[in-house]
Amino acid sequence: MEEAVRPGANRVRTGSDRSDNGKEAMTEKGIILDRVENPSDLKELERDQLVILCREIREFIIDVVSQQGGHLGASLGVVELTVALCRILNLPEDKVVYDTGHQAYVHKVLTGRKEKLWGIRQYGGISGFLKRDESEHDAFGAGHASTAISAALGLATARDMAGKDSKVVAILGDGALTGGLAYEALNNAGQSGSNLLVILNDNGMSIAPNVGALSQYLTNITSNPTLMKLREEVVSLVKKLPAGDAVGGLAKRIESGIKSAFVPSALFEALGFTYFGPVDGHDLESLLDILPRLLDRGGPVLLHVHTKKGKGLTHAEEDDEGFHGVVPFDPQTGKIRKQPAGGTPGYTKVFGQAMLDAAEQFPQMAAITAAMPTGTGLNPFKEKYPARFFDVGIAEAHAVCFAAGLACEGVRPVVTVYSTFLQRAYDQVVHDVALQKLPVIFALDRGGLVGADGPTHHGVLDLSYMCSVPDMVVAAPKDGNELRDMLWTAMDHTAGPFAFRFPRASVPQGWDPSRPPQVLPIGSWEILGEGSDVAILAVGAMVAEATAAAVKLAASGINATVVNARFVKPLDEAMLRDLRSSHKLLVTVEENSCVGGFGAAVAGFLESERSTGASFLRLALPDGFVTHGPREQLLDDVGLSAEKIAARILAESAR
Ligand SMILES: Cc1ncc(C[n+]2csc(CCOP(=O)(O)OP(=O)(O)O)c2C)c(N)n1
């Protein structure tokens, strides 16, 4: 391993360099970085200055992320690659499509957003991912994995249709290559013959260590000493070729002469790509020599680069999973700066513990994750029940269909996935699970607004898309105790699929891990406080907000009944009828789109009953994308904080 930057030894900025509004003072040591505003500035630099620039970018990103938090390891791994591409290509006419976008901090720094990096992921600041409306250099928006090759092929094809000859490059990680979409794109791109460079950034890691046969295949390519020696020789030969010879005789002869020896590249070659690599993705000199030749080669080309996630920060190199995404930390020690105040645990942790306990009681239970064992709280399960734990890679659609197969044979799979990522498996939920009435359980973490990750990651459509699936039970617990109840209830329900969602938040007070879990009657709601004027029907995390809103309403002379509408499908129709006839106003509150979720279901019910009783108010998220920022701030913005809920009910009551 090369020497890592000693954090703080050559600092570019410190927190005290910045004024209160986040705008920092002039840099002290970012000599080269200060001269770079746009990619074209890199063309003015000497090669040795580019090497210094790489170091300064690392220092800057470490400085920013150690103070603000964010995704770190992946960006540190692509510094040389990004610098080389910005230097060689003519951006933004040429296009670089980064997969997922969490590794694009370097790209942001080099494309006019250096100062704005201090506000990354913060309310009003730039996004932590890629957005076309943030910069003309963001060729394609991202946040979810495995889209880069498809998008790049679209850009390349549009270029061909317009008769242009610009370059298009896609960069994706070995983790993203576990997603089926990437293969569909490779298959299509290989056949199209379009000029397209795909760079496979292989660091052996997804968020957790990468999984699957293809990951093993890539490792074999890299760890075979004979092949590596041969490749090193080829790389150095290619570097010595005159630039114009990239498609000419000597290069072609070298390439075809050794092709048969490059057995591991057969997969990509068979898909119609010219494979080149693996090369050291931190060797800037080599990248600067090789990339122009590959870009000029014509047709679909795949460059396999080998990089180290977290490169340049010792702690991040040693703990690449821990430093994938971080909260503010001390770069000297690698320790997080502020320990979270001792409160209740997060829903994810409570869920992980519930899975452990349930596994003991239900031997048929299995857990499935799509590359998120830590993020979904399943690591303790994985440790204790390795034979019942399946990490299928970034492959949500496969995860669901695989679960359906398991369920056919009596296994009780729990597909544990972030709400936003299940969006790509909708057809599997419908066609493979629900249509066959298979008792697959969907545990949807990050249901609702997730905060700093923003619109690509908000889980705000799940109630809508899950409620639209026939025979699906859709639920949301109000707290940690009920989360356990939901898992037991789901295990008890064998007639068909069952989904429950929970937020990215701490569980409310009252969490009692020793309380025995209960099986809840499907479709039953719970009255938490009885009033007579308004009935507030709240789902999941909104129950706490509704309860607080009821207190505020009481101060204004309005008595509210608060209902824990823990089942969104089926509805508690009997209770709904009672509430309608005993209250003047019914209010639904959900952290989900106003289109097709809980409020829509209640409205549909009232309409079907030709209700002439209480008037009705639906509080939900707008039919639009919500920005990034602290969850509490966003909830207030969209009118779902306790204050705003109370105010909106007051206004409605006054009408
Ligand atoms: C569809 C989808 N599922 C899960 C994720 C969560 N996720 C973000 S980055 C990542 C790992 C990506 O690994 P890789 O592509 O190898 O990039 P690296 O971070 O190693 O550079 C995962 C699983 C996601 N963004 N999109």
The ligand as an SDF file (V2000), in Angstrom:
LIG
                    3D

 26 27  0  0  0  0  0  0  0  0999 V2000
  -30.2070    0.0980   -6.5920 C   0  0  0  0  0  0  0  0  0  0  0  0
  -29.3100    0.4400   -5.4470 C   0  0  0  0  0  0  0  0  0  0  0  0
  -29.1710   -0.4510   -4.4330 N   0  0  0  0  0  0  0  0  0  0  0  0
  -28.3570   -0.1580   -3.4050 C   0  0  0  0  0  0  0  0  0  0  0  0
  -27.6670    1.0150   -3.3710 C   0  0  0  0  0  0  0  0  0  0  0  0
  -26.8190    1.3670   -2.1690 C   0  0  0  0  0  0  0  0  0  0  0  0
  -25.3960    1.5130   -2.5620 N   0  0  0  0  0  0  0  0  0  0  0  0
  -24.8300    2.7090   -2.7570 C   0  0  0  0  0  0  0  0  0  0  0  0
  -23.2300    2.6080   -3.1920 S   0  0  0  0  0  0  0  0  0  0  0  0
  -23.2790    0.9290   -3.1090 C   0  0  0  0  0  0  0  0  0  0  0  0
  -22.0440    0.1420   -3.3880 C   0  0  0  0  0  0  0  0  0  0  0  0
  -21.5140    0.4360   -4.7330 C   0  0  0  0  0  0  0  0  0  0  0  0
  -20.3680   -0.3330   -4.9420 O   0  0  0  0  0  0  0  0  0  0  0  0
  -19.4630   -0.0220   -6.1800 P   0  0  0  0  0  0  0  0  0  0  0  0
  -20.3090    0.1760   -7.3720 O   0  0  0  0  0  0  0  0  0  0  0  0
  -18.4250   -1.0760   -6.2620 O   0  0  0  0  0  0  0  0  0  0  0  0
  -18.8210    1.3820   -5.8470 O   0  0  0  0  0  0  0  0  0  0  0  0
  -17.7230    1.7160   -4.7290 P   0  0  0  0  0  0  0  0  0  0  0  0
  -18.4730    2.3560   -3.6100 O   0  0  0  0  0  0  0  0  0  0  0  0
  -17.0540    0.4610   -4.2970 O   0  0  0  0  0  0  0  0  0  0  0  0
  -16.8120    2.6540   -5.3990 O   0  0  0  0  0  0  0  0  0  0  0  0
  -24.5380    0.4680   -2.7320 C   0  0  0  0  0  0  0  0  0  0  0  0
  -24.9040   -0.9380   -2.5200 C   0  0  0  0  0  0  0  0  0  0  0  0
  -27.8620    1.9150   -4.4310 C   0  0  0  0  0  0  0  0  0  0  0  0
  -27.2680    3.1040   -4.4640 N   0  0  0  0  0  0  0  0  0  0  0  0
  -28.6670    1.5960   -5.4530 N   0  0  0  0  0  0  0  0  0  0  0  0
  1  2  1  0
  2  3  1  0
  2 26  2  0
  3  4  2  0
  4  5  1  0
  5  6  1  0
  5 24  2  0
  6  7  1  0
  7  8  2  0
  7 22  1  0
  8  9  1  0
  9 10  1  0
 10 11  1  0
 10 22  2  0
 11 12  1  0
 12 13  1  0
 13 14  1  0
 14 15  2  0
 14 16  1  0
 14 17  1  0
 17 18  1  0
 18 19  2  0
 18 20  1  0
 18 21  1  0
 22 23  1  0
 24 25  1  0
 24 26  1  0
M  CHG  1   7   1
M  END
$$$$
